[in-house]
Amino acid sequence: MSERSPKRGFAARPADPESWIRASEPPAARAANGAAFTARLTIDITPELRGRIKIVAFQRGVTVADMLRELLAREFPATEGDTP
């Protein structure tokens, strides 16, 4: 009963660190896009509106975050003199 489980623990390191490091690299396209996002926007909405937004995003095959970024970019386009 006092024998430890052969499963690795939460903080256990892999046997081969080099393959572990290489395997954890994010896809190149996602990494490039993620570097542009430097702020988080929090808004209060009703649970019903949240549900509608999630359903529309699912129907369009996109994430809620991507859909809302596109909507905000369309509604608030960059103007001359804005920093990129």
GROMACS elastic network, one bead per residue, 0.5 to 0.9 nm:
[ bonds ]
;  ai    aj funct       b0    kb
    1     4     6  0.82579   500
    4     7     6  0.85131   500
    5     8     6  0.79906   500
    6     9     6  0.89989   500
    8    11     6  0.80500   500
    8    12     6  0.58224   500
    8    13     6  0.83772   500
    8    14     6  0.88788   500
    9    12     6  0.50947   500
    9    13     6  0.87076   500
   10    13     6  0.88905   500
   13    16     6  0.85064   500
   13    17     6  0.75692   500
   13    20     6  0.89732   500
   14    17     6  0.58439   500
   14    19     6  0.88144   500
   14    20     6  0.67787   500
   15    20     6  0.86823   500
   16    19     6  0.58853   500
   16    20     6  0.65383   500
   16    21     6  0.89925   500
   17    21     6  0.60712   500
   17    22     6  0.86232   500
   18    21     6  0.52485   500
   18    22     6  0.63052   500
   18    23     6  0.85930   500
   19    22     6  0.51514   500
   19    23     6  0.59815   500
   19    24     6  0.86820   500
   20    23     6  0.51507   500
   20    24     6  0.63794   500
   21    24     6  0.54414   500
   21    25     6  0.71357   500
   22    25     6  0.58501   500
   23    26     6  0.83740   500
   25    28     6  0.84030   500
   25    31     6  0.89703   500
   26    29     6  0.84688   500
   26    30     6  0.68584   500
   26    31     6  0.62011   500
   27    30     6  0.55379   500
   27    31     6  0.62959   500
   27    32     6  0.88599   500
   28    31     6  0.51739   500
   28    32     6  0.62728   500
   28    33     6  0.87744   500
   29    32     6  0.53544   500
   29    33     6  0.64036   500
   29    34     6  0.86836   500
   30    33     6  0.52140   500
   30    34     6  0.60099   500
   30    35     6  0.87192   500
   31    34     6  0.51420   500
   31    35     6  0.63823   500
   32    35     6  0.55567   500
   32    36     6  0.73934   500
   33    36     6  0.57638   500
   33    37     6  0.74849   500
   34    37     6  0.55826   500
   34    38     6  0.84055   500
   35    38     6  0.72617   500
   37    40     6  0.80222   500
   45    48     6  0.82061   500
   45    49     6  0.64247   500
   45    50     6  0.66042   500
   46    49     6  0.53103   500
   46    50     6  0.62959   500
   46    51     6  0.86549   500
   47    50     6  0.50194   500
   47    51     6  0.61359   500
   47    52     6  0.87136   500
   48    51     6  0.50979   500
   48    52     6  0.63310   500
   48    53     6  0.87281   500
   49    52     6  0.50490   500
   49    53     6  0.61524   500
   49    54     6  0.85970   500
   50    53     6  0.51558   500
   50    54     6  0.62120   500
   50    55     6  0.86717   500
   51    54     6  0.51773   500
   51    55     6  0.62046   500
   51    56     6  0.87067   500
   52    55     6  0.51574   500
   52    56     6  0.62320   500
   52    57     6  0.86121   500
   53    56     6  0.52674   500
   53    57     6  0.61680   500
   53    58     6  0.86129   500
   53    64     6  0.70339   500
   54    57     6  0.51333   500
   54    58     6  0.61265   500
   54    59     6  0.86126   500
   54    63     6  0.81222   500
   54    64     6  0.61335   500
   55    58     6  0.51017   500
   55    59     6  0.61518   500
   55    60     6  0.86412   500
   56    59     6  0.50417   500
   56    60     6  0.61944   500
   56    61     6  0.85659   500
   56    62     6  0.88654   500
   56    64     6  0.84783   500
   57    60     6  0.51226   500
   57    61     6  0.61202   500
   57    62     6  0.53373   500
   57    63     6  0.58401   500
   57    64     6  0.54440   500
   57    65     6  0.89061   500
   57    66     6  0.87058   500
   57    67     6  0.65415   500
   58    62     6  0.61375   500
   58    63     6  0.70644   500
   58    64     6  0.79877   500
   59    62     6  0.78794   500
   60    63     6  0.86364   500
   60    67     6  0.87819   500
   62    65     6  0.83014   500
   62    66     6  0.64953   500
   62    67     6  0.64577   500
   63    66     6  0.52518   500
   63    67     6  0.62046   500
   63    68     6  0.86010   500
   64    67     6  0.51417   500
   64    68     6  0.60819   500
   64    69     6  0.85175   500
   65    68     6  0.52187   500
   65    69     6  0.60542   500
   65    70     6  0.86240   500
   66    69     6  0.50976   500
   66    70     6  0.62441   500
   66    71     6  0.86471   500
   67    70     6  0.52547   500
   67    71     6  0.62617   500
   67    72     6  0.87429   500
   68    72     6  0.60492   500
   68    73     6  0.84340   500
   69    72     6  0.52070   500
   69    73     6  0.60600   500
   69    74     6  0.85340   500
   70    73     6  0.51141   500
   70    74     6  0.61080   500
   70    75     6  0.86121   500
   71    74     6  0.51392   500
   71    75     6  0.61492   500
   71    76     6  0.84594   500
   72    75     6  0.50796   500
   72    76     6  0.57658   500
   72    77     6  0.80172   500
   73    76     6  0.52018   500
   73    77     6  0.54101   500
   73    78     6  0.78293   500
   74    77     6  0.57068   500
   76    79     6  0.87401   500
   78    81     6  0.84893   500
   78    82     6  0.63310   500
   78    83     6  0.86313   500
   78    84     6  0.83532   500
   79    82     6  0.57293   500
   80    83     6  0.87292   500
